[in-house]
Amino acid sequence: MRKIILILSLFAVLALQAQELLHSTPADSIAPDTITILSGVNDIYALGDTVQRPSDSLLRLQPWRPDPIRATWLAVIVPGLGQIYNRSYWKLPLVYGAFMGCIYAITWNNSQYQDYRQAYRDILVADELSADPSVSYNAILPKGYTIETMGGREQYTATLNSKQNLYRRYRDISIAATAIVYILSIIDAYVDAQLFDFDISTDLSLNVSPEIYYDPRLQQRNAGVHLAFTF
């Protein structure tokens, strides 16, 4: 087993070195501002021609723009990862807060549903009601209440059935809300990446400039003022 691990490790190291050699270029032998064309594309460049290579400062000035597809897949794999990739860190409390709220709602409603479901089943199969407070249908009673004050066995049984159906519906709604939050986080990651460089500035400016125009009715040139709103 150790030999197999060593062999695999050796192959991995060799593969990495080969990849570096394949992707490396003899940059030291090329002038810093020119690149020699070794073979033209569609005979545009001849052998040995040189073209100007952009400087490193120009390459560094290129703005970063997120890839919408990558942002979408990251949001699908891990909720919130698409927002991190888009550098929209302020959205993380919203995304994770919504998920934590939905998970809490699912957990609490499911716990209530299970308690009322067990109490409803126990009271249906009980021949005589027990006074033991540890029994499920007694333990779920509100503080200071008894089965008699709840309307008797028949009424209390109907109440337990209604409560279990109520909390089951709330649990299902919470699950649906979690799925909606998950889908919205994916949509937000995609749209945010698409509109990353969209100008949303509130530059409402008024440009005033003189203008000379021709009036066809008077058949003469007139002077006026040109107003242009930028929004």
N, C-alpha and C positions, 0 to 999 in steps of 0.2 A: 504494500500500500504506500509506503514511504517512497519507494522508487517511482511509482506512478505519479505521485505528487511532485517529485523533483523533476521528472521528465516534462510534465505539464508546465511547471514553472519555467523550465528552460525554453520550451517552445514559446511561451508567452513573452519572455524577454527577447527572444530572437525575432518574434513577430513585431514587437514594438520597435526594435532597432531597424527592421526592414521597412516599416512604415515611415519612420523618420527619414530614412535614406531616399525613399520614393518621393516624399513630399518636400524634400529639401532642394534648394537651388543654390548653385555656386554664386551666391551674392557677393562674396569677397572679390571675385574676379571680374565683376561688372562695375562700370562706373556708376557713381551714386545717382546721377541724373539722367542716364541714358540706358536703354535696353537694346541689345543687338537682336534683330529679327533673324532667326535661324531658318524658318520656313514660313512663307506667306500663306494667308488664308484666302482662297479664291484669287490668287495671284495679285492681291492688292499691294503687298509688300514684296520687294525683291530680297534675295539672299544678301545678308550683310547690312541691310538698311537699319538705321537707328531712329528711335522715336523718343520723345521726352517722357520720362517717368515721373508721375506726381510725387512730390516730396512727402515725407512722413508726416509733416505738419498738416498738409491738406487731407491726408487720410485720417488723421486724428480728429479733424474738424467735421467729418461726416456725422450727421446726427443719428443716434440710435433709434430704431423703430422696431417695435415688437411684431412678431409674426402672428397673425390672427389664428392660424391653424394650430400652431404650437401652444398658444395661450388657451385655446379651446380644449385640447387634449390634456393639458396640465390641470385645468379645472375639472375635467372629467375624472382624472385619476385621483386627485386629492382636492377637495373643496378649499378654495382660497389660494391654491398654488398659482392659478391663472392670474389672480390679482397681484400676487407677489412678482410674477414674471413681468407684468405690465407696469410694475413700480407704483401701483396704486395702493400703497400701504395703509392709507387712511380708511380703506374699505374693509380691512381685515376685522376690526371690531364689529362692524355691521354683519359680515358674513358669519363669523364664528358666534357672535351673540345670537343671531337668528337660529343657528343650528343648535346651540346649547339650550335655548328656550324651547325649541321643538322637541329635543330629546328629553328634557325635563317633563314636558307635557305628556309625552308618550309614556314615560316611566310612571309618573304619578297616576295618570288615568288607568293604565293597565293594572297597577297595584290595587286601586279601588275596585276595578272590575273583577279582579280575581277574588278579593275579599267578599264582595256581594254575591258573586257566583257561587262560592263555597257555602256561604250562609244560606242562600236560597236552596241549594241542593240538600244541605243538612236538614233544613226545616221541613222539606218535603218528605224525607224518608223517616223522620222522627215520629214514633208512635205517640210518645208523650214528651212535652217540652221539658227540657232540663233547666234547672235553676243555676247550674254551674256557670259562672261568668267567663270561663275559658272556652266554652262552646262557641262556635263561630257566630251563630245568630244572636247570641247574647253579647259577645265581645264587640260586635259592630254597632250595637245600640248607642245612640247619643247619651252623653253623661246625664244621669238623673232620670232616664226613661226606662220603662219596662215594656214587655210585649203587650201587656194590658193597656198601658197608656198610649201605645201606638195603634190601638184599635182592635186588639185581639190577634189571634193566630192568622186568620184568613186575611185580614187587612194588612198585617205585617208581612205576610208572604207575598202579597201583591206589591207591596212597597219594595221588598228586596228584588223582585223580578224587574220592576221598573228601574230601580237604581242600577242594576247590572247592565240593562240595555242602554241606559243613559251613558254610563262610563265607557261601555264598549264603543258607542258611537263617538264619544269624545276622543277615545284612543285612535280610532280609525281616521278621524279628522286631523289629529296631530300627525299621523303618519303621512297623510296626503299633504299637509302643510310642509313637512320636511322634504318631501319629493319636489314640491314647488320651489322651495328655497334652493334646493340643489340645482334645479333646472335654471332658475334665475341667475345663480352664480356663474353658470356656464355661459349663458347668454351675455351677461355683463362682461365677462372676460373677453368674449369674441368682439362685442361692440366696442369696448374700450380700446382693444388693440386696433380695430379698424379706424377709429376716430382719434388715434393717439396724437397725430399732428394736425388735427382739425382746429382752425382758429376760432376760439370762442370768446375772444376779447370783446369788451364792451366799449369799443372805440367809436362813439357816436360823434363825429366831427362834421363841421360845416365849412366847406371851401367856397370862398367868394372870390370871383375873378371877373374882370371886365370882358365884355363880349360885343363884337360888331356883327350884326346879322342883316340880311336883306329882307325887306318887307315887300312881298309881291303885290300887295294892294296899293301901296304908295309908290312902288317902283323906285325905291331908294334905300340906301343903307342907313341903318339906325344903330345907335349905341345903347347898350344895356348892361345889366349885371347878371352873371351866371352863378347860380346857387347849386351846389352839389353836396348831398348828404352821404356820408360814409357810415355804413352800419353792417 
